[in-house]
Amino acid sequence: MNILLLGSGGREHALAWKLAQSPSLAKLYSAPGNPGMSEGAELVSLDAGDHAAVATFCDEHDIGLVVVGPEAPLVDGLADSLRAGGIAVFGPSKAAAQLEGSKSFTKALCDRAGIPTAGYVHTHSLADAISALDEFTAPYVLKADGLAAGKGVVIAETRAEAEAALADMFGGQFGEAGAEVVIEEFLTGEEASFFALTDGAAILPFGTAQDHKRVGEGDVGPNTGGMGAYSPAPVLTKELQARAMREIIEPTVSTMAAEGMPYSGVLYAGLMLTADGPKLIEYNCRFGDPECQVLMMRLEDDLAELMLACAEGRLGEGREARFDQHTALTVVMAAKGYPGAPEKGGAINLPSSEDGGAKVFHAGTSLDGDQLVASGGRVLNVTALGANVTGAKAAAYAAVDAIDFPSGFCRRDIGWREVARERG
């Protein structure tokens, strides 16, 4: 089977790396891909926003499955366009992708399905939003309603900060994504990520992870797309995973199907583990980045077969995904200036071999002649396995220290909560 993978970040490199291991794979194409992905895929120039061009490429190259990595093409309806042409796609329809594309859509779904989540108000203007602040107490959680590349959430510690942030949002800080804003109750607890694959009916739990969103060590500073992650997340116990499936994932899938927009693909639930149990913070309609990297390091199943089963509606009940029992941890190496304006063009020199089993996934790289350089904010995802978080962390940072990237930086405390727990 020929597979087309759309995307160019660290998530897509991890998916390409795992798809390349599938016995069912004949040839893997990646559009546009990145230098790291060229090891196992043929890079092609293809605009995911041009649905007709993608469909034509699939027809001309006998593509048996399209895997859509990032969220924007899914929210744009690419999966619908391809399915209309008889092409199998891993990823939800435009209607189902609203789970990520619109915070207010997901909140309203939670209301209808009885899914535990934070209290909220959906606002449509700055005046409306400032008035709605009266219904909440500090800290205030402010979310741009649309897609904002993982950066559309502001947690304001004071009323003045909240009003200033709302003015920025409605003033265009996040473009069209901030034309409407959801204000939420601040939830207390620990965050964790839960993943499931679904074909619209059957659901397959697909692992847990914890991400580190803040740019600074100790979880300080502005939110980013993610500075590191590890999997599994021990804080999401088997009991809590069962509750998340029963109270959050299953009602979502059944409600979406009942309302005529069945969800097919990966469902990524960001959870807050509160004193009252898990509550949904948000949904993503694709694999997390960098959570995908740690999941793929641990996955022992045939990813291509699982994705095709989702796409063809034959996932089936009763199966379990097989994961390595080791812990995987990834450290994001970012360009100086991130999450603001990153310094691009910095030279990167990687070791000639990946000792100790660590894997470097490219996230924002390009080639300047033969020289690998930084071309984005998050540049590399250095990923390793260990017996626990402490061991995986040590292996990952040993690999980080072997990389020559003078204009890059990383947090040195990925996994700190679990490391502290492991120390007792």
N, C-alpha and C positions, 0 to 999 in steps of 0.2 A: 504493500500500500504506500502510495506517495502522500506525504503530509505537507501542508502549507501552514507555517506558524507566523502569525502577524505580531510584530512588536520588535523593540530594540533594546530593552532594558535588562536589568539583572534578573528579573522574574522570567523573562523570555529566554535568557541564556540558560537558566536552570531547567526550564521546560525542554529546551532543545537538547540539553545534555542527557536528560532522562529519556526523551523520545528516541534519541539516537541509539539507546540500548534495547529498543523493542525488537523482538524477533520478527514482528509483522511489518517492520518498516522496510520499504524499498529505497525511497529517497526522501530526504527532508529538505524543504525549501524554507528560507526565512526571509521575511520582508518587513522592514529593510535590514533587520539584524544588526549585529555589531561585530567587531574584529574577533572577539572571543568565540562567537557562534560559528565562525567559518571552519572550525575544527570538525564539526559534524554535520553542517548544513551548507547548502549552496545559497549564498546571499543574492537576493533579487531586488530590483528597484520597483516597488509597487506601492501605490498610495491607497491605504485602507479606506480613505474617504471616497475613493472612486469605485463604487460598488460594481459597476459594469466591467471595469478593468480587472478587478479581482476575480469575478466570475469567468471572464475570458481566459485568464491565466489558468484557472482550475480546469477548464475544459481542454485547453491546449496541452496541459501537463498531467492529465489523468489523475487529478488530486482526489483521493478517497476521503480525506478529512481535512477540514480547516480548523485550526486552533487559534482563537482570538485571545491574545494575551492581555492587552489593556482594555480599560472600560469604555473609552470614548467611542470606538467603532461599534460597540454593542449598544450603547445608548443611542447611537445614530441609526441603528436598524440594519447593520451589515448582515447579521445572521439571518434576518428575514429575507433579504435580497438573495442570499446564496441558497437558502432552503427553497425559495420559489423556483430556482433553477435545478433542483434535485441534488444539491451538494450538501453532504453531511457537515454539520458545524458543531463544535464544542463551544457553547456559549449561549446565553439566553436571548430571546427575542427583544425587540425594542420595548414592547409593553412590559415584559418581565424585568428588563434591565432598569426600569424606573426605581427598583429597590435601591439602586445606588444613585441613579440620576436625579432623584428628587427626595430630599429628606422628608418633606411634608407627605409625599406619597407613602413612604414607609411608616411614618407615624400614624397616618390614617388607617393603614392596613393593620397595624398593631391594635388600634382601637376596635376595628371590626372583628379581629380574630382573638381578642383577649390576650395578646402577647405582652408580657411584662416589659415595660420600658419607662423612661423618665417622663414626667409630666412636661407638657410643652405648649407653646402658642406659635401658630404660623402667621407671620406678619408680611405685609405687602408694601409698606412704606416706612420711612424713617420715623414719622410721627406715630404711626401705629406701633412700631417696635419700641420706641421710648416709653410709650404709655403702657405697653405690655410688661415692661420691667417691674412695674408695681406688683405684679403677681408672683415675683420671685425674690429670693434673698441672695446676697453674695455668697460665693462667687457665681457669676452669670456665665452660662454656656451659650454661645452664639454660633450658629452654623449657617453658612451660605447654603441656600436650598439646592443649588445645582452642583455640577462637577467643578471642583477647584483644585485638581491634582493633589489631593490629600492635604491641602493647606487651608481649607476654608473654615476651620474651627478656631474660635477665639475663646479662651477662658479668662474673663475679666474679674479681677479681684474686688473692684469697687464700682459703684454706680457711675462715677465719672469715667472710668475706663470703659465701661460697657457702652455708654453713650457715644464716646469717641470712636470705639470700634464699630458701632452700628453706622455712624456717619461715614466711616471709611467704606464699609460694606455697600451701603446704598449709594455711595459716591463712586463706585466702580472699582474698588480694590481687587475684587475677584471677577470682574467683568460681568457677563450675563448671569453667572452663577449666583451673584449676590443681589439680583433683582428682587428676590424674596429671601427672607431670613427666618429660620426657626430658632426660637429661644427655648432652652430646656432647663429643667430642674437639674441641679448639680448632684450627681450620684457619688456616694462615698463607698470606696471599696478598691479592689485590685482589678485591673483590666486584663483580659485574656482573649485569645482568638480561637474560634471553633470553626472547623471546615467540614463541609459535607458535599458529596457529589449527588446529583439527582437527575433523573430523566423526565421529571415532571410528575412521577408517581412514586417509584421506589427511591429510597434514600440510603446512601452509604456514608457513614461517618468517616471523615478523612483527616483526622489528626488535630492537634492543638499546638498553639505557639504563644509566645509573649513577645511583643514588639516594644521598642524604645523610641517614642515619637519625638521627645525633646532633643534639641541639638546639643545640650550641655550635659556633662557628667552630673549624676545625682538627679537627673530628670529636671533640669532647669533650662530656661531660654525658650525661644519660639518653637512651635511645632514644625516638624519636617515630614517628609514622606516615610521616614523610618531610618534610624541610625544603627539598627542591629536587632537581632531576634534569636530566640532559641526554641527548640521543639524536642520533646513534648513539654507542655507547661504543667508541672506537677500540681500547681494550685487548682487546675481544672481536674478534680478527682473523677473517678468513674461515676460516682454518684451525681456530681454536678454536670458531667457530660450527659448522663441519662436525663436529667432535668432539662438541660438545654435542648436536647432532641425533642422531648415530650412537650415542653411548654413554649418553645420558640421555633425550632426548625420545622417540625411536623405541621403545626398549624399554619405556618407560612406557605409551605408547599401545597397543602390541601386547599387553603383559601385561594391561592393563585390559580390552581387548577379549576376550582369551582367557579371562579369569576372569569374564566375564558382566557387566561394568560398563563398557561402552565410554564413553570420555570425549569429550564434544562441547562446543566452546566455545573459549575462550582458555586456554592453558596457560602460566603465568608461572613460569619457573624462576629462582630466586635462586641464583647460582653463586659459588663461590670458585675463583679462578684460581690453583691451587697449582703448585708445581714439577713435580708429576706430572700436570698437566692439570686441566681443569675438574671440580669436584665439586659435587654438588647440596647446597645448604644447606637449601632448603625449596621447596615448590610453593605457588602461589596459584591459585585456580580462577577468578580474575577479573583484569581489568586492574589493574596497580599504580596507586597514587595517591601521588605525582604523576607516575609514569612514563607513564601514559596521556596526560597533557596534552602531553608532548613528542612522543609517537608520533602523536597526532592532528594536531599542527601540521605534521608532515612527510608524513602519508599523502596520496597522490594518487589512490588507488583509491576506488571506491564502497563505503563501509563497510557500508551496508545490504545490498548485494548479497552481500558476503562473509559477513556474519553469517547471512543467510538460507540461503546455500549450506551453511554449517556445520549449521544447524538442520535442513535437509532432507536431509542426507547426500549432498550432491553437490559437495563442495569440489573433488574431482578432483586428480589428480597432475600435476606438471609446470608448474603456474602459479607466478608470483612476485608478491608484493605490491610495488606501486610506491610508492617514497618519494622525497621531495625530497632532493637530495644535501646541502642545507644542514644545519647543526646547529641543533637546537632546545634551548633551556634554559629551565627554569621555576624561579622563586623563590617559595617559600611565605612569605606574610605571615601570621603567627600572632598571636593575642591574648596579651598579657602574662600570664604565669603558666603558659602551655603548656610542657611536656606535663602539668603538674599542673592545678590548677583555673584555667581561663582566665578572663580578665576579659571578661565579656559586656556587650553594649549599647553599646560604643564606636562613635562616629560614623565613617562612612567617606564620603569625598567623592572620586569618581573623575573623571578628566579628561573633558571633553565628547566627546573623540574619542581613538581609540587610534592615536596617531602612530607612524610607523616600523614598522608592521606588527605591533606587540606585541598580545597578546590577554590580557585579564584574565578568568580563569575563577573563578567564585564557588565557594567550598568550604564556608564556614560563615557565611552572611549571611542576614539577614531584613530586612523593612521595618518601621520604627516610624513609621507614617503614611507620609510621603514620604521619610523619612530612611533610607538604607541603614545598617545597624548590624551589628556582629559578633555572631554567635550560636553560635559554636563555637570550637574550639581553633585549627585551621588555617582561615584565613578567606578568603584570596585566593591564587590561583596566577598570577603574572605571567610570561607566556611569550612568548619572542621567537625569531626565527631569525637566524642569522649564518653567515658563510662557514666558521667553525670555532667551537670552544668559547669562545675569547677574544672573538670578535665577537658571538656570541649572548649571552654574559654581559654585555657592555657595553650591548647593546640592552635586555636584560631589566631591568638595574638603572637604566637611564635611565627606563624606564616605572615602576619601583618608586618612584623619587624624585618622580614627578609625582602620586603618590597621597597624599591627606591622610588619614592613619589614625593619630592620636596615640597610641592605646592598643595599637598593633600593633608587631611587631618582625620582623626577618628576619635570617638569616645573610647576610653580605656576601661569602662565599667559595665559593658554589656553583660547582662545576666546577674547583676549585683544583688537583686532581691533573693534569688534562688541560691546564690553562692552563700549568702548570709544564713539562709535556712539550713543549707547543707553543713555549715560549720556548727550548727546547733546553738 
